[in-house]
Amino acid sequence: MKYHVDEKGYYGEFGGAFIPEMLYPNVEELRQKYIEIMYEESFQKEFHQLLKDYVGRPSPLYYAKRLSEKHGAKIYLKREDLNHTGAHKVNNTIGQILMAKRLGKNRIIAETGAGQHGVATATVCALMGIKCVVYMGEIDIARQAPNVARMKMLGAEVRPALSGSKTLKDATNEAIRDWINNPVDTHYIIGSAIGPHPYPDMVTRFQSIISEEIKWQLKEKEGKENPDYVIACIGGGSNAAGTYYHFLDDMEVGIIAVEAAGKGIDSGESAATSALGKVGIIHGCKTMLMQTNDGQITEPYSISAGLDYPGVGPMHSHLYKSGRAEFYSATDEEAMRSGLELSKLEGIIPAIESAHALAIFEHKKFNPDDVLVISLSGRGDKDLQTYIDYFKLA
Ligand SMILES: *Cc1c(COP(=O)(O)O)cnc(C)c1O
């Protein structure tokens, strides 16, 4: 079984590039050049220099002693929460801004839901002095005011998406419309391991720095490169794809994905795509997605904005379908409890997305000598108000 993308842009039966004809030249140019550009010596040098000096990599691999004692396994946390801007998303936006420059583009567009990807994109555009337009649903603009302010401070223009449910999927539609109208000068920075080929593979390769570091860090700490399990939460699947990447073909490494069950898989308010989804096409790729019987995309729900996406990237659909990865889903309640537990046991307040990965202990028992690496995809500062309201902390 092959778990990496094939020449046609597929992971098993999933992936591909289902795009309007007007976008074909843009996507095709990227497809032809992305590997060559990405592995040029000058690109690698600039990418790694920025990851080091600007993002603060390598991110630590932290042995969580008290959490380990509590759950009876050797638990390491990959600290993506310590990156500049507070999550893993910047690994991808740094890579893509360098790609855009090599392609001669001088204008960036992006979509954002909660604003995390918008902030990560606005950040690298400020860094490079490149014009940035971020599309965001009108409802999300209202409920994510601090991130809207951040993007504006960083010099980005935030354009409201006024159609449909006025959330992420509508913002994505607006971004695609913009790209169709500005095919020559504009690069579209997609924020997860989703979209038409080559995006899922390109984003995954930029995020694969996570598992590249885990290998040598674990070697230093445990005397071996491979853990027994790698564990990550999945929205679109970019932190998970980066965490799994260098372990995909090592069958002794178990792969665990945790999705957001929201208020419960059967509650009608969920984002557990593997449990509820069917094969369909979303944002230019064939993958598992939540949809009605006539193929309309279902509005997802999760307490964590970053997992509130109705699909998963094509790599993850394949990992699920082929049985290579175990999929679980954690409810809002389980995630919030796990987020509080990490705060109390380790002094680390996680993003609520990352807290879903930690909620694996509500679902699976491990052996005491199992070595686990959990992707701590982001920090909880942005979620403080949600924690306050949920636990009545104020
Ligand atoms: C956006 C986000 C996620 C979900 O995105 P993926 O592409 O699935 O990784 C997870 N954690 C944090 C902290 C995020 O900001």
The ligand as a MOL file (V3000), in Angstrom:
LIG
                    3D

  0  0  0     0  0            999 V3000
M  V30 BEGIN CTAB
M  V30 COUNTS 15 15 0 0 0
M  V30 BEGIN ATOM
M  V30 1 C -6.1610 25.4100 12.3370 0
M  V30 2 C -5.7570 24.6160 13.4910 0
M  V30 3 C -5.9410 23.2180 13.5260 0
M  V30 4 C -6.6410 22.4460 12.4420 0
M  V30 5 O -6.0280 22.4980 11.1860 0
M  V30 6 P -5.2870 21.2340 10.5600 0
M  V30 7 O -5.0610 21.6460 9.1490 0
M  V30 8 O -6.2100 20.0640 10.6700 0
M  V30 9 O -4.0350 21.0210 11.3030 0
M  V30 10 C -5.4640 22.5100 14.6170 0
M  V30 11 N -4.8840 23.1300 15.6680 0
M  V30 12 C -4.6960 24.4800 15.6710 0
M  V30 13 C -4.0310 25.0880 16.8530 0
M  V30 14 C -5.1090 25.2620 14.6020 0
M  V30 15 O -4.9360 26.5880 14.6290 0
M  V30 END ATOM
M  V30 BEGIN BOND
M  V30 1 1 1 2
M  V30 2 1 2 3
M  V30 3 2 2 14
M  V30 4 1 3 4
M  V30 5 2 3 10
M  V30 6 1 4 5
M  V30 7 1 5 6
M  V30 8 2 6 7
M  V30 9 1 6 8
M  V30 10 1 6 9
M  V30 11 1 10 11
M  V30 12 2 11 12
M  V30 13 1 12 13
M  V30 14 1 12 14
M  V30 15 1 14 15
M  V30 END BOND
M  V30 END CTAB
M  END
